[in-house]
Amino acid sequence: MAGFDIGRICVKLSGREAGKKCIVLDIVDKNFALITGPPKLTEVKRRRVNIQHLEATHERIEIKKGSTDDEVTKAIDKAKKTSFMKAEVKP
């Protein structure tokens, strides 16, 4: 499976947002990553999560480290991944 890097699209595996897709914005350390949905698109809030609670997909978008939710939304639109992001996955 693909590794965790900035711009990687992942699926949340646990918590109230389980099954929803998110984007990695930054790697905090070997155990944690900063992610966002963004909330307007997938209802996943920007937060730090344990990478064990994420499953990386092979999809990624081009964003800069720590991008705003608006910048992430524009990058998703540009990469034509809006419908992919909205689709939920059964964890």
PyMOL Python script that loads the backbone (N, CA, C, O; Angstrom):
from pymol import cmd

cmd.read_pdbstr("""\
ATOM      1  N   MET A   1       0.858  -1.190   0.000  1.00  0.00           N
ATOM      2  CA  MET A   1       0.000   0.000   0.000  1.00  0.00           C
ATOM      3  C   MET A   1       0.892   1.237   0.000  1.00  0.00           C
ATOM      4  O   MET A   1       2.063   1.185   0.375  1.00  0.00           O
ATOM      5  N   ALA A   2       0.316   2.321  -0.421  1.00  0.00           N
ATOM      6  CA  ALA A   2       1.048   3.588  -0.517  1.00  0.00           C
ATOM      7  C   ALA A   2       1.430   4.094   0.878  1.00  0.00           C
ATOM      8  O   ALA A   2       0.762   3.779   1.863  1.00  0.00           O
ATOM      9  N   GLY A   3       2.503   4.876   0.952  1.00  0.00           N
ATOM     10  CA  GLY A   3       2.953   5.435   2.217  1.00  0.00           C
ATOM     11  C   GLY A   3       2.266   6.759   2.512  1.00  0.00           C
ATOM     12  O   GLY A   3       1.520   7.289   1.688  1.00  0.00           O
ATOM     13  N   PHE A   4       2.531   7.279   3.697  1.00  0.00           N
ATOM     14  CA  PHE A   4       1.940   8.556   4.098  1.00  0.00           C
ATOM     15  C   PHE A   4       2.876   9.680   3.691  1.00  0.00           C
ATOM     16  O   PHE A   4       4.029   9.723   4.119  1.00  0.00           O
ATOM     17  N   ASP A   5       2.374  10.592   2.859  1.00  0.00           N
ATOM     18  CA  ASP A   5       3.120  11.772   2.478  1.00  0.00           C
ATOM     19  C   ASP A   5       2.120  12.915   2.292  1.00  0.00           C
ATOM     20  O   ASP A   5       0.911  12.686   2.245  1.00  0.00           O
ATOM     21  N   ILE A   6       2.623  14.129   2.188  1.00  0.00           N
ATOM     22  CA  ILE A   6       1.759  15.296   2.067  1.00  0.00           C
ATOM     23  C   ILE A   6       0.976  15.216   0.761  1.00  0.00           C
ATOM     24  O   ILE A   6       1.551  15.040  -0.314  1.00  0.00           O
ATOM     25  N   GLY A   7      -0.349  15.348   0.872  1.00  0.00           N
ATOM     26  CA  GLY A   7      -1.220  15.263  -0.290  1.00  0.00           C
ATOM     27  C   GLY A   7      -1.834  13.892  -0.486  1.00  0.00           C
ATOM     28  O   GLY A   7      -2.683  13.728  -1.362  1.00  0.00           O
ATOM     29  N   ARG A   8      -1.437  12.900   0.298  1.00  0.00           N
ATOM     30  CA  ARG A   8      -1.975  11.545   0.180  1.00  0.00           C
ATOM     31  C   ARG A   8      -3.441  11.518   0.639  1.00  0.00           C
ATOM     32  O   ARG A   8      -3.780  12.075   1.683  1.00  0.00           O
ATOM     33  N   ILE A   9      -4.288  10.878  -0.136  1.00  0.00           N
ATOM     34  CA  ILE A   9      -5.680  10.693   0.253  1.00  0.00           C
ATOM     35  C   ILE A   9      -5.767   9.414   1.074  1.00  0.00           C
ATOM     36  O   ILE A   9      -5.295   8.360   0.648  1.00  0.00           O
ATOM     37  N   CYS A  10      -6.377   9.513   2.259  1.00  0.00           N
ATOM     38  CA  CYS A  10      -6.485   8.379   3.182  1.00  0.00           C
ATOM     39  C   CYS A  10      -7.942   8.166   3.575  1.00  0.00           C
ATOM     40  O   CYS A  10      -8.793   9.028   3.358  1.00  0.00           O
ATOM     41  N   VAL A  11      -8.208   7.008   4.153  1.00  0.00           N
ATOM     42  CA  VAL A  11      -9.522   6.693   4.705  1.00  0.00           C
ATOM     43  C   VAL A  11      -9.353   6.581   6.210  1.00  0.00           C
ATOM     44  O   VAL A  11      -8.451   5.891   6.687  1.00  0.00           O
ATOM     45  N   LYS A  12     -10.225   7.264   6.967  1.00  0.00           N
ATOM     46  CA  LYS A  12     -10.187   7.152   8.427  1.00  0.00           C
ATOM     47  C   LYS A  12     -10.789   5.812   8.822  1.00  0.00           C
ATOM     48  O   LYS A  12     -11.852   5.435   8.328  1.00  0.00           O
ATOM     49  N   LEU A  13     -10.116   5.097   9.709  1.00  0.00           N
ATOM     50  CA  LEU A  13     -10.540   3.758  10.099  1.00  0.00           C
ATOM     51  C   LEU A  13     -11.316   3.709  11.409  1.00  0.00           C
ATOM     52  O   LEU A  13     -12.027   2.738  11.667  1.00  0.00           O
ATOM     53  N   SER A  14     -11.191   4.741  12.241  1.00  0.00           N
ATOM     54  CA  SER A  14     -11.871   4.707  13.531  1.00  0.00           C
ATOM     55  C   SER A  14     -12.407   6.083  13.893  1.00  0.00           C
ATOM     56  O   SER A  14     -12.054   7.088  13.275  1.00  0.00           O
ATOM     57  N   GLY A  15     -13.262   6.110  14.902  1.00  0.00           N
ATOM     58  CA  GLY A  15     -13.852   7.361  15.350  1.00  0.00           C
ATOM     59  C   GLY A  15     -15.137   7.682  14.607  1.00  0.00           C
ATOM     60  O   GLY A  15     -15.597   6.900  13.775  1.00  0.00           O
ATOM     61  N   ARG A  16     -15.706   8.825  14.909  1.00  0.00           N
ATOM     62  CA  ARG A  16     -16.993   9.208  14.301  1.00  0.00           C
ATOM     63  C   ARG A  16     -16.877   9.478  12.811  1.00  0.00           C
ATOM     64  O   ARG A  16     -17.882   9.479  12.099  1.00  0.00           O
ATOM     65  N   GLU A  17     -15.656   9.708  12.331  1.00  0.00           N
ATOM     66  CA  GLU A  17     -15.441   9.974  10.905  1.00  0.00           C
ATOM     67  C   GLU A  17     -14.973   8.719  10.158  1.00  0.00           C
ATOM     68  O   GLU A  17     -14.505   8.825   9.024  1.00  0.00           O
ATOM     69  N   ALA A  18     -15.090   7.545  10.764  1.00  0.00           N
ATOM     70  CA  ALA A  18     -14.639   6.294  10.149  1.00  0.00           C
ATOM     71  C   ALA A  18     -15.318   6.091   8.796  1.00  0.00           C
ATOM     72  O   ALA A  18     -16.526   6.281   8.660  1.00  0.00           O
ATOM     73  N   GLY A  19     -14.532   5.707   7.812  1.00  0.00           N
ATOM     74  CA  GLY A  19     -15.048   5.460   6.469  1.00  0.00           C
ATOM     75  C   GLY A  19     -14.984   6.676   5.561  1.00  0.00           C
ATOM     76  O   GLY A  19     -15.216   6.560   4.358  1.00  0.00           O
ATOM     77  N   LYS A  20     -14.675   7.839   6.117  1.00  0.00           N
ATOM     78  CA  LYS A  20     -14.602   9.056   5.304  1.00  0.00           C
ATOM     79  C   LYS A  20     -13.166   9.301   4.876  1.00  0.00           C
ATOM     80  O   LYS A  20     -12.220   8.900   5.554  1.00  0.00           O
ATOM     81  N   LYS A  21     -13.022   9.965   3.743  1.00  0.00           N
ATOM     82  CA  LYS A  21     -11.694  10.221   3.184  1.00  0.00           C
ATOM     83  C   LYS A  21     -11.159  11.557   3.667  1.00  0.00           C
ATOM     84  O   LYS A  21     -11.921  12.472   3.977  1.00  0.00           O
ATOM     85  N   CYS A  22      -9.847  11.655   3.725  1.00  0.00           N
ATOM     86  CA  CYS A  22      -9.178  12.869   4.181  1.00  0.00           C
ATOM     87  C   CYS A  22      -7.850  13.001   3.445  1.00  0.00           C
ATOM     88  O   CYS A  22      -7.403  12.083   2.757  1.00  0.00           O
ATOM     89  N   ILE A  23      -7.234  14.163   3.607  1.00  0.00           N
ATOM     90  CA  ILE A  23      -5.959  14.481   2.967  1.00  0.00           C
ATOM     91  C   ILE A  23      -4.905  14.712   4.047  1.00  0.00           C
ATOM     92  O   ILE A  23      -5.175  15.389   5.039  1.00  0.00           O
ATOM     93  N   VAL A  24      -3.711  14.156   3.864  1.00  0.00           N
ATOM     94  CA  VAL A  24      -2.603  14.393   4.793  1.00  0.00           C
ATOM     95  C   VAL A  24      -1.996  15.751   4.467  1.00  0.00           C
ATOM     96  O   VAL A  24      -1.570  15.994   3.337  1.00  0.00           O
ATOM     97  N   LEU A  25      -1.958  16.643   5.473  1.00  0.00           N
ATOM     98  CA  LEU A  25      -1.388  17.981   5.309  1.00  0.00           C
ATOM     99  C   LEU A  25       0.050  18.063   5.804  1.00  0.00           C
ATOM    100  O   LEU A  25       0.843  18.855   5.295  1.00  0.00           O
ATOM    101  N   ASP A  26       0.384  17.244   6.798  1.00  0.00           N
ATOM    102  CA  ASP A  26       1.717  17.299   7.382  1.00  0.00           C
ATOM    103  C   ASP A  26       1.957  16.006   8.169  1.00  0.00           C
ATOM    104  O   ASP A  26       1.019  15.414   8.702  1.00  0.00           O
ATOM    105  N   ILE A  27       3.191  15.583   8.235  1.00  0.00           N
ATOM    106  CA  ILE A  27       3.578  14.452   9.074  1.00  0.00           C
ATOM    107  C   ILE A  27       4.160  15.057  10.350  1.00  0.00           C
ATOM    108  O   ILE A  27       5.218  15.686  10.307  1.00  0.00           O
ATOM    109  N   VAL A  28       3.478  14.875  11.492  1.00  0.00           N
ATOM    110  CA  VAL A  28       3.910  15.468  12.753  1.00  0.00           C
ATOM    111  C   VAL A  28       5.128  14.731  13.290  1.00  0.00           C
ATOM    112  O   VAL A  28       6.143  15.353  13.604  1.00  0.00           O
ATOM    113  N   ASP A  29       5.032  13.420  13.397  1.00  0.00           N
ATOM    114  CA  ASP A  29       6.155  12.568  13.783  1.00  0.00           C
ATOM    115  C   ASP A  29       5.870  11.165  13.275  1.00  0.00           C
ATOM    116  O   ASP A  29       4.997  10.991  12.424  1.00  0.00           O
ATOM    117  N   LYS A  30       6.579  10.160  13.771  1.00  0.00           N
ATOM    118  CA  LYS A  30       6.409   8.807  13.223  1.00  0.00           C
ATOM    119  C   LYS A  30       5.044   8.207  13.540  1.00  0.00           C
ATOM    120  O   LYS A  30       4.656   7.216  12.922  1.00  0.00           O
ATOM    121  N   ASN A  31       4.307   8.782  14.488  1.00  0.00           N
ATOM    122  CA  ASN A  31       3.005   8.239  14.878  1.00  0.00           C
ATOM    123  C   ASN A  31       1.810   9.094  14.479  1.00  0.00           C
ATOM    124  O   ASN A  31       0.691   8.584  14.433  1.00  0.00           O
ATOM    125  N   PHE A  32       2.008  10.366  14.192  1.00  0.00           N
ATOM    126  CA  PHE A  32       0.884  11.271  13.969  1.00  0.00           C
ATOM    127  C   PHE A  32       1.007  12.056  12.662  1.00  0.00           C
ATOM    128  O   PHE A  32       2.101  12.364  12.188  1.00  0.00           O
ATOM    129  N   ALA A  33      -0.167  12.365  12.102  1.00  0.00           N
ATOM    130  CA  ALA A  33      -0.249  13.188  10.891  1.00  0.00           C
ATOM    131  C   ALA A  33      -1.339  14.234  11.091  1.00  0.00           C
ATOM    132  O   ALA A  33      -2.299  14.009  11.829  1.00  0.00           O
ATOM    133  N   LEU A  34      -1.187  15.372  10.434  1.00  0.00           N
ATOM    134  CA  LEU A  34      -2.216  16.408  10.416  1.00  0.00           C
ATOM    135  C   LEU A  34      -3.057  16.176   9.165  1.00  0.00           C
ATOM    136  O   LEU A  34      -2.523  16.093   8.059  1.00  0.00           O
ATOM    137  N   ILE A  35      -4.391  16.069   9.346  1.00  0.00           N
ATOM    138  CA  ILE A  35      -5.278  15.777   8.216  1.00  0.00           C
ATOM    139  C   ILE A  35      -6.415  16.794   8.147  1.00  0.00           C
ATOM    140  O   ILE A  35      -6.676  17.521   9.105  1.00  0.00           O
ATOM    141  N   THR A  36      -7.083  16.829   7.000  1.00  0.00           N
ATOM    142  CA  THR A  36      -8.321  17.589   6.836  1.00  0.00           C
ATOM    143  C   THR A  36      -9.145  16.866   5.794  1.00  0.00           C
ATOM    144  O   THR A  36      -8.626  16.065   5.018  1.00  0.00           O
ATOM    145  N   GLY A  37     -10.453  17.161   5.785  1.00  0.00           N
ATOM    146  CA  GLY A  37     -11.374  16.536   4.828  1.00  0.00           C
ATOM    147  C   GLY A  37     -11.302  17.134   3.434  1.00  0.00           C
ATOM    148  O   GLY A  37     -11.042  16.380   2.496  1.00  0.00           O
ATOM    149  N   PRO A  38     -11.499  18.362   3.234  1.00  0.00           N
ATOM    150  CA  PRO A  38     -11.931  19.434   4.140  1.00  0.00           C
ATOM    151  C   PRO A  38     -13.395  19.265   4.558  1.00  0.00           C
ATOM    152  O   PRO A  38     -14.155  18.586   3.867  1.00  0.00           O
ATOM    153  N   PRO A  39     -13.804  19.876   5.689  1.00  0.00           N
ATOM    154  CA  PRO A  39     -15.141  19.658   6.249  1.00  0.00           C
ATOM    155  C   PRO A  39     -16.296  19.934   5.288  1.00  0.00           C
ATOM    156  O   PRO A  39     -17.302  19.225   5.328  1.00  0.00           O
ATOM    157  N   LYS A  40     -16.180  20.948   4.422  1.00  0.00           N
ATOM    158  CA  LYS A  40     -17.273  21.254   3.480  1.00  0.00           C
ATOM    159  C   LYS A  40     -17.498  20.114   2.505  1.00  0.00           C
ATOM    160  O   LYS A  40     -18.606  19.946   1.995  1.00  0.00           O
ATOM    161  N   LEU A  41     -16.461  19.328   2.237  1.00  0.00           N
ATOM    162  CA  LEU A  41     -16.532  18.268   1.241  1.00  0.00           C
ATOM    163  C   LEU A  41     -16.811  16.900   1.866  1.00  0.00           C
ATOM    164  O   LEU A  41     -17.676  16.167   1.386  1.00  0.00           O
ATOM    165  N   THR A  42     -16.092  16.553   2.923  1.00  0.00           N
ATOM    166  CA  THR A  42     -16.204  15.207   3.484  1.00  0.00           C
ATOM    167  C   THR A  42     -16.606  15.173   4.952  1.00  0.00           C
ATOM    168  O   THR A  42     -16.757  14.089   5.517  1.00  0.00           O
ATOM    169  N   GLU A  43     -16.784  16.332   5.585  1.00  0.00           N
ATOM    170  CA  GLU A  43     -17.150  16.441   6.998  1.00  0.00           C
ATOM    171  C   GLU A  43     -16.042  15.976   7.946  1.00  0.00           C
ATOM    172  O   GLU A  43     -16.306  15.725   9.122  1.00  0.00           O
ATOM    173  N   VAL A  44     -14.812  15.860   7.452  1.00  0.00           N
ATOM    174  CA  VAL A  44     -13.673  15.506   8.304  1.00  0.00           C
ATOM    175  C   VAL A  44     -12.968  16.795   8.691  1.00  0.00           C
ATOM    176  O   VAL A  44     -12.509  17.543   7.828  1.00  0.00           O
ATOM    177  N   LYS A  45     -12.884  17.055  10.002  1.00  0.00           N
ATOM    178  CA  LYS A  45     -12.262  18.281  10.493  1.00  0.00           C
ATOM    179  C   LYS A  45     -10.746  18.172  10.473  1.00  0.00           C
ATOM    180  O   LYS A  45     -10.184  17.078  10.515  1.00  0.00           O
ATOM    181  N   ARG A  46     -10.094  19.335  10.409  1.00  0.00           N
ATOM    182  CA  ARG A  46      -8.622  19.396  10.478  1.00  0.00           C
ATOM    183  C   ARG A  46      -8.220  18.992  11.891  1.00  0.00           C
ATOM    184  O   ARG A  46      -8.672  19.577  12.875  1.00  0.00           O
ATOM    185  N   ARG A  47      -7.357  17.974  11.970  1.00  0.00           N
ATOM    186  CA  ARG A  47      -6.913  17.498  13.279  1.00  0.00           C
ATOM    187  C   ARG A  47      -5.682  16.626  13.142  1.00  0.00           C
ATOM    188  O   ARG A  47      -5.319  16.184  12.052  1.00  0.00           O
ATOM    189  N   ARG A  48      -5.058  16.396  14.274  1.00  0.00           N
ATOM    190  CA  ARG A  48      -3.912  15.483  14.344  1.00  0.00           C
ATOM    191  C   ARG A  48      -4.474  14.096  14.641  1.00  0.00           C
ATOM    192  O   ARG A  48      -5.277  13.934  15.560  1.00  0.00           O
ATOM    193  N   VAL A  49      -4.060  13.107  13.874  1.00  0.00           N
ATOM    194  CA  VAL A  49      -4.540  11.739  14.094  1.00  0.00           C
ATOM    195  C   VAL A  49      -3.365  10.759  14.120  1.00  0.00           C
ATOM    196  O   VAL A  49      -2.309  11.001  13.536  1.00  0.00           O
ATOM    197  N   ASN A  50      -3.588   9.662  14.810  1.00  0.00           N
ATOM    198  CA  ASN A  50      -2.620   8.575  14.830  1.00  0.00           C
ATOM    199  C   ASN A  50      -2.653   7.907  13.463  1.00  0.00           C
ATOM    200  O   ASN A  50      -3.735   7.613  12.954  1.00  0.00           O
ATOM    201  N   ILE A  51      -1.498   7.659  12.859  1.00  0.00           N
ATOM    202  CA  ILE A  51      -1.487   7.078  11.518  1.00  0.00           C
ATOM    203  C   ILE A  51      -2.008   5.642  11.510  1.00  0.00           C
ATOM    204  O   ILE A  51      -2.331   5.111  10.447  1.00  0.00           O
ATOM    205  N   GLN A  52      -2.094   5.010  12.680  1.00  0.00           N
ATOM    206  CA  GLN A  52      -2.694   3.674  12.751  1.00  0.00           C
ATOM    207  C   GLN A  52      -4.199   3.740  12.509  1.00  0.00           C
ATOM    208  O   GLN A  52      -4.826   2.718  12.231  1.00  0.00           O
ATOM    209  N   HIS A  53      -4.784   4.932  12.610  1.00  0.00           N
ATOM    210  CA  HIS A  53      -6.218   5.126  12.378  1.00  0.00           C
ATOM    211  C   HIS A  53      -6.502   5.552  10.947  1.00  0.00           C
ATOM    212  O   HIS A  53      -7.636   5.902  10.621  1.00  0.00           O
ATOM    213  N   LEU A  54      -5.475   5.526  10.077  1.00  0.00           N
ATOM    214  CA  LEU A  54      -5.618   5.902   8.677  1.00  0.00           C
ATOM    215  C   LEU A  54      -5.196   4.755   7.771  1.00  0.00           C
ATOM    216  O   LEU A  54      -4.294   3.984   8.099  1.00  0.00           O
ATOM    217  N   GLU A  55      -5.859   4.656   6.633  1.00  0.00           N
ATOM    218  CA  GLU A  55      -5.425   3.723   5.593  1.00  0.00           C
ATOM    219  C   GLU A  55      -5.144   4.544   4.344  1.00  0.00           C
ATOM    220  O   GLU A  55      -6.042   5.192   3.808  1.00  0.00           O
ATOM    221  N   ALA A  56      -3.907   4.519   3.884  1.00  0.00           N
ATOM    222  CA  ALA A  56      -3.516   5.297   2.707  1.00  0.00           C
ATOM    223  C   ALA A  56      -4.083   4.662   1.442  1.00  0.00           C
ATOM    224  O   ALA A  56      -4.102   3.438   1.309  1.00  0.00           O
ATOM    225  N   THR A  57      -4.546   5.502   0.513  1.00  0.00           N
ATOM    226  CA  THR A  57      -4.966   5.023  -0.801  1.00  0.00           C
ATOM    227  C   THR A  57      -3.814   5.291  -1.772  1.00  0.00           C
ATOM    228  O   THR A  57      -2.803   5.884  -1.396  1.00  0.00           O
ATOM    229  N   HIS A  58      -3.972   4.857  -3.003  1.00  0.00           N
ATOM    230  CA  HIS A  58      -2.942   5.125  -4.008  1.00  0.00           C
ATOM    231  C   HIS A  58      -3.114   6.517  -4.619  1.00  0.00           C
ATOM    232  O   HIS A  58      -2.275   6.958  -5.404  1.00  0.00           O
ATOM    233  N   GLU A  59      -4.192   7.205  -4.264  1.00  0.00           N
ATOM    234  CA  GLU A  59      -4.486   8.530  -4.812  1.00  0.00           C
ATOM    235  C   GLU A  59      -3.794   9.613  -3.998  1.00  0.00           C
ATOM    236  O   GLU A  59      -3.629   9.491  -2.784  1.00  0.00           O
ATOM    237  N   ARG A  60      -3.391  10.677  -4.691  1.00  0.00           N
ATOM    238  CA  ARG A  60      -2.845  11.849  -3.989  1.00  0.00           C
ATOM    239  C   ARG A  60      -3.122  13.088  -4.819  1.00  0.00           C
ATOM    240  O   ARG A  60      -3.423  13.004  -6.010  1.00  0.00           O
ATOM    241  N   ILE A  61      -3.016  14.250  -4.163  1.00  0.00           N
ATOM    242  CA  ILE A  61      -3.174  15.529  -4.841  1.00  0.00           C
ATOM    243  C   ILE A  61      -1.934  16.369  -4.548  1.00  0.00           C
ATOM    244  O   ILE A  61      -1.196  16.097  -3.600  1.00  0.00           O
ATOM    245  N   GLU A  62      -1.717  17.383  -5.364  1.00  0.00           N
ATOM    246  CA  GLU A  62      -0.564  18.267  -5.180  1.00  0.00           C
ATOM    247  C   GLU A  62      -0.958  19.436  -4.285  1.00  0.00           C
ATOM    248  O   GLU A  62      -1.706  20.319  -4.706  1.00  0.00           O
ATOM    249  N   ILE A  63      -0.456  19.443  -3.054  1.00  0.00           N
ATOM    250  CA  ILE A  63      -0.668  20.555  -2.125  1.00  0.00           C
ATOM    251  C   ILE A  63       0.639  20.833  -1.403  1.00  0.00           C
ATOM    252  O   ILE A  63       1.560  20.016  -1.401  1.00  0.00           O
ATOM    253  N   LYS A  64       0.694  22.016  -0.785  1.00  0.00           N
ATOM    254  CA  LYS A  64       1.855  22.370   0.024  1.00  0.00           C
ATOM    255  C   LYS A  64       1.600  21.959   1.465  1.00  0.00           C
ATOM    256  O   LYS A  64       0.452  21.824   1.888  1.00  0.00           O
ATOM    257  N   LYS A  65       2.665  21.763   2.206  1.00  0.00           N
ATOM    258  CA  LYS A  65       2.585  21.413   3.620  1.00  0.00           C
ATOM    259  C   LYS A  65       1.759  22.450   4.378  1.00  0.00           C
ATOM    260  O   LYS A  65       2.034  23.646   4.278  1.00  0.00           O
ATOM    261  N   GLY A  66       0.755  22.011   5.131  1.00  0.00           N
ATOM    262  CA  GLY A  66      -0.052  22.903   5.943  1.00  0.00           C
ATOM    263  C   GLY A  66      -1.033  23.764   5.168  1.00  0.00           C
ATOM    264  O   GLY A  66      -1.430  24.819   5.663  1.00  0.00           O
ATOM    265  N   SER A  67      -1.440  23.359   3.973  1.00  0.00           N
ATOM    266  CA  SER A  67      -2.373  24.141   3.150  1.00  0.00           C
ATOM    267  C   SER A  67      -3.685  24.400   3.884  1.00  0.00           C
ATOM    268  O   SER A  67      -4.091  23.614   4.741  1.00  0.00           O
ATOM    269  N   THR A  68      -4.346  25.507   3.544  1.00  0.00           N
ATOM    270  CA  THR A  68      -5.652  25.814   4.128  1.00  0.00           C
ATOM    271  C   THR A  68      -6.707  24.910   3.500  1.00  0.00           C
ATOM    272  O   THR A  68      -6.463  24.286   2.468  1.00  0.00           O
ATOM    273  N   ASP A  69      -7.886  24.843   4.132  1.00  0.00           N
ATOM    274  CA  ASP A  69      -8.972  24.018   3.595  1.00  0.00           C
ATOM    275  C   ASP A  69      -9.400  24.496   2.212  1.00  0.00           C
ATOM    276  O   ASP A  69      -9.742  23.679   1.357  1.00  0.00           O
ATOM    277  N   ASP A  70      -9.386  25.820   1.977  1.00  0.00           N
ATOM    278  CA  ASP A  70      -9.749  26.351   0.657  1.00  0.00           C
ATOM    279  C   ASP A  70      -8.736  25.913  -0.405  1.00  0.00           C
ATOM    280  O   ASP A  70      -9.118  25.544  -1.515  1.00  0.00           O
ATOM    281  N   GLU A  71      -7.454  25.956  -0.065  1.00  0.00           N
ATOM    282  CA  GLU A  71      -6.416  25.512  -1.001  1.00  0.00           C
ATOM    283  C   GLU A  71      -6.558  24.019  -1.302  1.00  0.00           C
ATOM    284  O   GLU A  71      -6.361  23.590  -2.440  1.00  0.00           O
ATOM    285  N   VAL A  72      -6.898  23.232  -0.283  1.00  0.00           N
ATOM    286  CA  VAL A  72      -7.087  21.788  -0.478  1.00  0.00           C
ATOM    287  C   VAL A  72      -8.291  21.530  -1.376  1.00  0.00           C
ATOM    288  O   VAL A  72      -8.233  20.682  -2.266  1.00  0.00           O
ATOM    289  N   THR A  73      -9.386  22.261  -1.146  1.00  0.00           N
ATOM    290  CA  THR A  73     -10.588  22.101  -1.973  1.00  0.00           C
ATOM    291  C   THR A  73     -10.283  22.416  -3.430  1.00  0.00           C
ATOM    292  O   THR A  73     -10.717  21.688  -4.322  1.00  0.00           O
ATOM    293  N   LYS A  74      -9.540  23.493  -3.683  1.00  0.00           N
ATOM    294  CA  LYS A  74      -9.162  23.863  -5.056  1.00  0.00           C
ATOM    295  C   LYS A  74      -8.288  22.791  -5.693  1.00  0.00           C
ATOM    296  O   LYS A  74      -8.451  22.478  -6.873  1.00  0.00           O
ATOM    297  N   ALA A  75      -7.360  22.225  -4.920  1.00  0.00           N
ATOM    298  CA  ALA A  75      -6.480  21.174  -5.441  1.00  0.00           C
ATOM    299  C   ALA A  75      -7.273  19.909  -5.772  1.00  0.00           C
ATOM    300  O   ALA A  75      -6.975  19.233  -6.757  1.00  0.00           O
ATOM    301  N   ILE A  76      -8.275  19.586  -4.962  1.00  0.00           N
ATOM    302  CA  ILE A  76      -9.132  18.423  -5.227  1.00  0.00           C
ATOM    303  C   ILE A  76      -9.918  18.642  -6.511  1.00  0.00           C
ATOM    304  O   ILE A  76     -10.022  17.737  -7.339  1.00  0.00           O
ATOM    305  N   ASP A  77     -10.471  19.842  -6.683  1.00  0.00           N
ATOM    306  CA  ASP A  77     -11.206  20.168  -7.909  1.00  0.00           C
ATOM    307  C   ASP A  77     -10.288  20.090  -9.125  1.00  0.00           C
ATOM    308  O   ASP A  77     -10.667  19.535 -10.157  1.00  0.00           O
ATOM    309  N   LYS A  78      -9.089  20.642  -9.007  1.00  0.00           N
ATOM    310  CA  LYS A  78      -8.130  20.656 -10.115  1.00  0.00           C
ATOM    311  C   LYS A  78      -7.739  19.227 -10.516  1.00  0.00           C
ATOM    312  O   LYS A  78      -7.554  18.937 -11.698  1.00  0.00           O
ATOM    313  N   ALA A  79      -7.614  18.345  -9.526  1.00  0.00           N
ATOM    314  CA  ALA A  79      -7.234  16.952  -9.788  1.00  0.00           C
ATOM    315  C   ALA A  79      -8.435  16.085 -10.171  1.00  0.00           C
ATOM    316  O   ALA A  79      -8.291  14.891 -10.433  1.00  0.00           O
ATOM    317  N   LYS A  80      -9.632  16.705 -10.202  1.00  0.00           N
ATOM    318  CA  LYS A  80     -10.871  15.994 -10.549  1.00  0.00           C
ATOM    319  C   LYS A  80     -11.110  14.786  -9.640  1.00  0.00           C
ATOM    320  O   LYS A  80     -11.431  13.695 -10.111  1.00  0.00           O
ATOM    321  N   LYS A  81     -10.948  14.998  -8.322  1.00  0.00           N
ATOM    322  CA  LYS A  81     -11.131  13.931  -7.337  1.00  0.00           C
ATOM    323  C   LYS A  81     -12.307  14.210  -6.396  1.00  0.00           C
ATOM    324  O   LYS A  81     -12.434  13.549  -5.365  1.00  0.00           O
ATOM    325  N   THR A  82     -13.170  15.177  -6.732  1.00  0.00           N
ATOM    326  CA  THR A  82     -14.275  15.551  -5.850  1.00  0.00           C
ATOM    327  C   THR A  82     -15.200  14.370  -5.577  1.00  0.00           C
ATOM    328  O   THR A  82     -15.524  14.105  -4.420  1.00  0.00           O
ATOM    329  N   SER A  83     -15.632  13.657  -6.614  1.00  0.00           N
ATOM    330  CA  SER A  83     -16.549  12.532  -6.402  1.00  0.00           C
ATOM    331  C   SER A  83     -15.837  11.394  -5.662  1.00  0.00           C
ATOM    332  O   SER A  83     -16.473  10.693  -4.874  1.00  0.00           O
ATOM    333  N   PHE A  84     -14.536  11.193  -5.895  1.00  0.00           N
ATOM    334  CA  PHE A  84     -13.770  10.174  -5.178  1.00  0.00           C
ATOM    335  C   PHE A  84     -13.734  10.503  -3.692  1.00  0.00           C
ATOM    336  O   PHE A  84     -13.872   9.607  -2.860  1.00  0.00           O
ATOM    337  N   MET A  85     -13.551  11.772  -3.348  1.00  0.00           N
ATOM    338  CA  MET A  85     -13.468  12.193  -1.940  1.00  0.00           C
ATOM    339  C   MET A  85     -14.799  12.038  -1.229  1.00  0.00           C
ATOM    340  O   MET A  85     -14.826  11.691  -0.049  1.00  0.00           O
ATOM    341  N   LYS A  86     -15.904  12.287  -1.920  1.00  0.00           N
ATOM    342  CA  LYS A  86     -17.220  12.227  -1.287  1.00  0.00           C
ATOM    343  C   LYS A  86     -17.677  10.801  -1.022  1.00  0.00           C
ATOM    344  O   LYS A  86     -18.503  10.575  -0.137  1.00  0.00           O
ATOM    345  N   ALA A  87     -17.158   9.837  -1.770  1.00  0.00           N
ATOM    346  CA  ALA A  87     -17.575   8.449  -1.610  1.00  0.00           C
ATOM    347  C   ALA A  87     -17.066   7.893  -0.284  1.00  0.00           C
ATOM    348  O   ALA A  87     -15.877   7.981   0.021  1.00  0.00           O
ATOM    349  N   GLU A  88     -17.981   7.317   0.504  1.00  0.00           N
ATOM    350  CA  GLU A  88     -17.594   6.720   1.775  1.00  0.00           C
ATOM    351  C   GLU A  88     -17.165   5.277   1.575  1.00  0.00           C
ATOM    352  O   GLU A  88     -17.607   4.604   0.644  1.00  0.00           O
ATOM    353  N   VAL A  89     -16.313   4.825   2.446  1.00  0.00           N
ATOM    354  CA  VAL A  89     -15.798   3.456   2.409  1.00  0.00           C
ATOM    355  C   VAL A  89     -16.203   2.766   3.696  1.00  0.00           C
ATOM    356  O   VAL A  89     -16.102   3.363   4.768  1.00  0.00           O
ATOM    357  N   LYS A  90     -16.656   1.532   3.620  1.00  0.00           N
ATOM    358  CA  LYS A  90     -16.981   0.780   4.839  1.00  0.00           C
ATOM    359  C   LYS A  90     -15.676   0.342   5.485  1.00  0.00           C
ATOM    360  O   LYS A  90     -14.889  -0.366   4.856  1.00  0.00           O
ATOM    361  N   PRO A  91     -15.424   0.755   6.752  1.00  0.00           N
ATOM    362  CA  PRO A  91     -14.165   0.372   7.414  1.00  0.00           C
ATOM    363  C   PRO A  91     -14.156  -1.094   7.811  1.00  0.00           C
ATOM    364  O   PRO A  91     -13.174  -1.575   8.376  1.00  0.00           O
TER     365      PRO A  91
END
""", "prot")
cmd.dss("prot")
cmd.show_as("cartoon", "prot")
cmd.util.cbc("prot")
cmd.orient("prot")
